Structures are given as C-alpha cells and as structure tokens.
C-alpha cells in the first residue's frame, strides 16, 4: 500500500470519527464512552499498523505516532470517566453511631 493511500485512509478515518462523535448529544456522551473506547481501540490498531508500514516515510511515522498517542489518551480518559460515573451508583456506607 502506498504512502499516499495510507494518508488518505488516515484522513478519512479522522473525518468519519469527527462526524460520528460530533453527532452524539452531550447528555449521552458519558454513557456511550465504552462504545467510544472500542472505536479508539481501532484507532490504536490503525496507528500501530501505519507505524509498522511507514518504513522511512517521516510523515507516516508522525501520523501513526499521533494516532497512537491521541487514541491512547481517549481510551484512558474514557475508562476514567466511566469509572467515575459508575462510582456515583454505588451505595454509600451508613454511619452506625
């Protein structure tokens, strides 16, 4: 696969991701975070693939590195937000005084 074809795939994936996530209402954003984590997992796999196929092409290495870093930040942030949301639903301990 040529460098230009991989660059096109990367750019199309960015636009598709923005369109999908951009249409989610703010109220539903946190409950859908686990689904978004799956999407960002795919971004991570794509970034690793681009990095592996980049060879000596610096622009592909930069795009792959950015995909891996941003995808990782989104996955970790999604798990943190989901964990905090689930903490709200746990029963609080009662005082036995």
TIMI-377027 format. One record per residue: residue in three letters; residue number from 1; x negated, z, y negated of N, C-alpha, C in turn. Coordinates in Angstrom, 3 decimals, always signed. Layout:
% TIMI-377027
ALA / NUM / X / Z / Y / X / Z / Y / X / Z / Y
...
END
This chain:
% TIMI-377027
UNK / 1 / -0.857 / +0.000 / +1.170 / +0.000 / +0.000 / +0.000 / -0.902 / +0.000 / -1.232
UNK / 2 / -0.589 / -0.856 / -2.182 / -1.439 / -0.983 / -3.363 / -1.226 / +0.182 / -4.326
UNK / 3 / -2.187 / +0.366 / -5.212 / -2.107 / +1.438 / -6.204 / -0.923 / +1.224 / -7.136
UNK / 4 / -0.651 / -0.012 / -7.481 / +0.474 / -0.310 / -8.365 / +1.805 / +0.035 / -7.691
UNK / 5 / +1.936 / -0.264 / -6.410 / +3.165 / +0.058 / -5.677 / +3.361 / +1.566 / -5.597
UNK / 6 / +2.273 / +2.319 / -5.345 / +2.391 / +3.773 / -5.282 / +2.732 / +4.355 / -6.652
UNK / 7 / +2.208 / +3.767 / -7.715 / +2.541 / +4.220 / -9.072 / +4.021 / +3.972 / -9.355
UNK / 8 / +4.545 / +2.817 / -8.947 / +5.975 / +2.534 / -9.124 / +6.840 / +3.536 / -8.365
UNK / 9 / +6.456 / +3.853 / -7.143 / +7.212 / +4.831 / -6.352 / +7.205 / +6.190 / -7.031
UNK / 10 / +6.055 / +6.592 / -7.544 / +5.940 / +7.873 / -8.245 / +6.850 / +7.907 / -9.469
UNK / 11 / +6.824 / +6.851 / -10.278 / +7.643 / +6.808 / -11.494 / +9.122 / +6.792 / -11.145
UNK / 12 / +9.516 / +6.033 / -10.144 / +10.919 / +6.011 / -9.722 / +11.363 / +7.372 / -9.195
UNK / 13 / +10.482 / +8.070 / -8.477 / +10.819 / +9.404 / -7.981 / +11.012 / +10.383 / -9.131
UNK / 14 / +10.203 / +10.264 / -10.167 / +10.363 / +11.124 / -11.350 / +11.727 / +10.881 / -11.992
UNK / 15 / +12.075 / +9.607 / -12.218 / +13.366 / +9.301 / -12.836 / +14.537 / +9.745 / -11.971
UNK / 16 / +14.436 / +9.547 / -10.663 / +15.514 / +9.974 / -9.760 / +15.668 / +11.489 / -9.790
UNK / 17 / +14.560 / +12.211 / -9.773 / +14.618 / +13.671 / -9.830 / +15.237 / +14.180 / -11.115
UNK / 18 / +14.867 / +13.584 / -12.231 / +15.432 / +13.995 / -13.523 / +16.933 / +13.735 / -13.549
UNK / 19 / +17.363 / +12.596 / -13.036 / +18.792 / +12.277 / -13.029 / +19.577 / +13.227 / -12.132
UNK / 20 / +19.043 / +13.535 / -10.973 / +19.750 / +14.416 / -10.039 / +19.843 / +15.826 / -10.589
UNK / 21 / +18.731 / +16.390 / -11.028 / +18.714 / +17.758 / -11.519 / +19.393 / +17.860 / -12.885
UNK / 22 / +19.272 / +16.836 / -13.700 / +19.868 / +16.850 / -15.039 / +21.384 / +16.885 / -15.022
UNK / 23 / +22.000 / +16.436 / -13.976 / +23.470 / +16.399 / -13.906 / +24.078 / +17.672 / -13.318
UNK / 24 / +23.252 / +18.623 / -12.940 / +23.754 / +19.891 / -12.401 / +24.117 / +20.809 / -13.570
UNK / 25 / +25.360 / +21.317 / -13.603 / +25.731 / +22.241 / -14.682 / +24.876 / +23.514 / -14.641
UNK / 26 / +24.673 / +24.101 / -15.806 / +23.834 / +25.292 / -15.916 / +24.347 / +26.431 / -15.046
UNK / 27 / +25.655 / +26.575 / -14.927 / +26.244 / +27.657 / -14.137 / +25.878 / +27.528 / -12.661
UNK / 28 / +25.731 / +26.309 / -12.181 / +25.441 / +26.088 / -10.764 / +23.946 / +25.980 / -10.467
UNK / 29 / +23.114 / +26.074 / -11.481 / +21.689 / +25.834 / -11.259 / +21.064 / +26.843 / -10.299
UNK / 30 / +21.334 / +28.143 / -10.495 / +20.718 / +29.154 / -9.633 / +21.211 / +29.070 / -8.194
UNK / 31 / +22.523 / +28.927 / -7.936 / +22.956 / +28.812 / -6.535 / +22.404 / +27.579 / -5.825
UNK / 32 / +22.097 / +26.552 / -6.573 / +21.576 / +25.333 / -5.947 / +20.058 / +25.319 / -5.865
UNK / 33 / +19.423 / +26.439 / -6.203 / +17.962 / +26.481 / -6.225 / +17.356 / +26.236 / -4.846
UNK / 34 / +18.013 / +26.715 / -3.793 / +17.451 / +26.497 / -2.462 / +17.470 / +25.013 / -2.104
UNK / 35 / +18.497 / +24.305 / -2.541 / +18.519 / +22.856 / -2.333 / +17.447 / +22.159 / -3.140
UNK / 36 / +17.224 / +22.660 / -4.339 / +16.166 / +22.094 / -5.181 / +14.798 / +22.354 / -4.561
UNK / 37 / +14.643 / +23.492 / -3.884 / +13.374 / +23.773 / -3.211 / +13.089 / +22.730 / -2.138
UNK / 38 / +14.122 / +22.281 / -1.449 / +13.921 / +21.239 / -0.443 / +13.461 / +19.937 / -1.103
UNK / 39 / +14.053 / +19.617 / -2.253 / +13.650 / +18.409 / -2.985 / +12.194 / +18.529 / -3.426
UNK / 40 / +11.812 / +19.706 / -3.914 / +10.440 / +19.883 / -4.380 / +9.462 / +19.910 / -3.213
UNK / 41 / +9.929 / +20.307 / -2.046 / +9.087 / +20.195 / -0.859 / +8.757 / +18.737 / -0.564
UNK / 42 / +9.734 / +17.860 / -0.784 / +9.498 / +16.425 / -0.604 / +8.513 / +15.929 / -1.655
UNK / 43 / +8.627 / +16.447 / -2.886 / +7.672 / +16.089 / -3.939 / +6.258 / +16.499 / -3.522
UNK / 44 / +6.128 / +17.688 / -2.935 / +4.815 / +18.141 / -2.474 / +4.247 / +17.211 / -1.407
UNK / 45 / +5.071 / +16.831 / -0.468 / +4.619 / +15.924 / +0.598 / +4.210 / +14.579 / +0.002
UNK / 46 / +5.005 / +14.080 / -0.931 / +4.658 / +12.815 / -1.588 / +3.361 / +12.915 / -2.369
UNK / 47 / +3.159 / +14.041 / -3.061 / +1.926 / +14.233 / -3.817 / +0.706 / +14.293 / -2.913
UNK / 48 / +0.846 / +14.975 / -1.797 / -0.262 / +15.054 / -0.836 / -0.545 / +13.666 / -0.259
UNK / 49 / +0.500 / +12.909 / +0.003 / +0.335 / +11.544 / +0.521 / -0.393 / +10.670 / -0.486
UNK / 50 / +0.036 / +10.743 / -1.750 / -0.624 / +9.953 / -2.794 / -2.083 / +10.359 / -2.926
UNK / 51 / -2.360 / +11.660 / -2.878 / -3.748 / +12.116 / -2.951 / -4.571 / +11.595 / -1.776
UNK / 52 / -3.975 / +11.588 / -0.601 / -4.695 / +11.111 / +0.577 / -4.968 / +9.626 / +0.552
UNK / 53 / -4.100 / +8.852 / -0.072 / -4.247 / +7.398 / -0.105 / -4.935 / +6.901 / -1.378
UNK / 54 / -5.265 / +7.800 / -2.312 / -5.793 / +7.388 / -3.611 / -7.173 / +6.758 / -3.522
UNK / 55 / -7.998 / +7.207 / -2.596 / -9.352 / +6.656 / -2.495 / -10.147 / +6.979 / -3.745
UNK / 56 / -10.667 / +5.943 / -4.401 / -11.460 / +6.137 / -5.617 / -10.644 / +5.931 / -6.890
UNK / 57 / -9.341 / +5.704 / -6.768 / -8.493 / +5.448 / -7.934 / -8.189 / +6.765 / -8.641
UNK / 58 / -8.739 / +6.932 / -9.826 / -8.606 / +8.188 / -10.571 / -7.172 / +8.423 / -11.023
UNK / 59 / -6.473 / +7.375 / -11.446 / -5.098 / +7.559 / -11.928 / -4.175 / +8.051 / -10.811
UNK / 60 / -4.360 / +7.551 / -9.597 / -3.548 / +8.026 / -8.479 / -3.900 / +9.465 / -8.117
UNK / 61 / -5.173 / +9.811 / -8.216 / -5.567 / +11.194 / -7.959 / -4.929 / +12.137 / -8.970
UNK / 62 / -4.879 / +11.730 / -10.232 / -4.269 / +12.557 / -11.276 / -2.774 / +12.694 / -11.028
UNK / 63 / -2.092 / +11.578 / -10.716 / -0.649 / +11.646 / -10.455 / -0.349 / +12.496 / -9.229
UNK / 64 / -1.126 / +12.346 / -8.178 / -0.928 / +13.151 / -6.976 / -1.170 / +14.619 / -7.240
UNK / 65 / -2.216 / +14.921 / -7.996 / -2.517 / +16.309 / -8.333 / -1.395 / +16.923 / -9.166
UNK / 66 / -0.903 / +16.176 / -10.158 / +0.211 / +16.683 / -10.975 / +1.464 / +16.900 / -10.133
UNK / 67 / +1.734 / +15.996 / -9.205 / +2.906 / +16.156 / -8.333 / +2.774 / +17.412 / -7.488
UNK / 68 / +1.588 / +17.663 / -6.957 / +1.386 / +18.848 / -6.123 / +1.509 / +20.120 / -6.963
UNK / 69 / +0.887 / +20.149 / -8.130 / +0.939 / +21.351 / -8.981 / +2.362 / +21.622 / -9.461
UNK / 70 / +3.034 / +20.610 / -10.003 / +4.388 / +20.822 / -10.523 / +5.383 / +21.116 / -9.410
UNK / 71 / +5.249 / +20.452 / -8.273 / +6.124 / +20.746 / -7.138 / +5.927 / +22.166 / -6.630
UNK / 72 / +4.683 / +22.619 / -6.583 / +4.400 / +23.987 / -6.143 / +4.990 / +25.004 / -7.110
UNK / 73 / +4.825 / +24.756 / -8.406 / +5.406 / +25.667 / -9.403 / +6.924 / +25.753 / -9.263
UNK / 74 / +7.555 / +24.623 / -9.028 / +9.014 / +24.622 / -8.881 / +9.458 / +25.331 / -7.609
UNK / 75 / +8.754 / +25.129 / -6.515 / +9.125 / +25.799 / -5.262 / +8.960 / +27.313 / -5.399
UNK / 76 / +7.820 / +27.753 / -5.917 / +7.583 / +29.189 / -6.075 / +8.591 / +29.792 / -7.051
UNK / 77 / +8.807 / +29.121 / -8.175 / +9.794 / +29.613 / -9.145 / +11.194 / +29.667 / -8.565
UNK / 78 / +11.540 / +28.678 / -7.749 / +12.857 / +28.675 / -7.115 / +13.041 / +29.840 / -6.168
UNK / 79 / +12.011 / +30.149 / -5.400 / +12.112 / +31.292 / -4.496 / +12.187 / +32.605 / -5.268
UNK / 80 / +11.471 / +32.717 / -6.366 / +11.522 / +33.941 / -7.176 / +12.914 / +34.127 / -7.766
UNK / 81 / +13.478 / +33.061 / -8.318 / +14.823 / +33.150 / -8.905 / +15.857 / +33.463 / -7.837
UNK / 82 / +15.755 / +32.814 / -6.685 / +16.705 / +33.073 / -5.599 / +16.600 / +34.510 / -5.115
UNK / 83 / +15.380 / +35.025 / -5.002 / +15.196 / +36.413 / -4.577 / +15.810 / +37.376 / -5.589
UNK / 84 / +15.611 / +37.123 / -6.864 / +16.204 / +37.995 / -7.891 / +17.732 / +37.918 / -7.859
UNK / 85 / +18.261 / +36.729 / -7.615 / +19.713 / +36.579 / -7.546 / +20.268 / +37.356 / -6.353
UNK / 86 / +19.601 / +37.288 / -5.209 / +20.074 / +37.995 / -4.025 / +19.949 / +39.509 / -4.192
UNK / 87 / +18.978 / +39.980 / -4.971 / +18.840 / +41.414 / -5.244 / +20.068 / +41.952 / -5.980
UNK / 88 / +20.724 / +41.130 / -6.765 / +21.906 / +41.572 / -7.519 / +23.067 / +41.902 / -6.588
UNK / 89 / +23.100 / +41.321 / -5.406 / +24.210 / +41.529 / -4.497 / +24.003 / +42.678 / -3.521
UNK / 90 / +22.834 / +43.290 / -3.521 / +22.580 / +44.424 / -2.628 / +23.233 / +45.676 / -3.175
UNK / 91 / +23.708 / +46.510 / -2.263 / +24.332 / +47.777 / -2.663 / +23.258 / +48.721 / -3.203
UNK / 92 / +23.601 / +49.401 / -4.270 / +22.657 / +50.346 / -4.857 / +22.783 / +51.691 / -4.143
UNK / 93 / +21.680 / +52.404 / -3.974 / +21.752 / +53.707 / -3.315 / +22.527 / +54.710 / -4.177
UNK / 94 / +23.337 / +55.536 / -3.517 / +24.147 / +56.529 / -4.221 / +23.345 / +57.817 / -4.372
UNK / 95 / +23.555 / +58.516 / -5.484 / +22.923 / +59.831 / -5.682 / +23.664 / +60.866 / -4.863
UNK / 96 / +22.944 / +61.665 / -4.094 / +23.535 / +62.718 / -3.290 / +23.153 / +64.076 / -3.884
UNK / 97 / +23.672 / +64.387 / -5.035 / +23.354 / +65.669 / -5.698 / +24.501 / +66.630 / -5.557
END
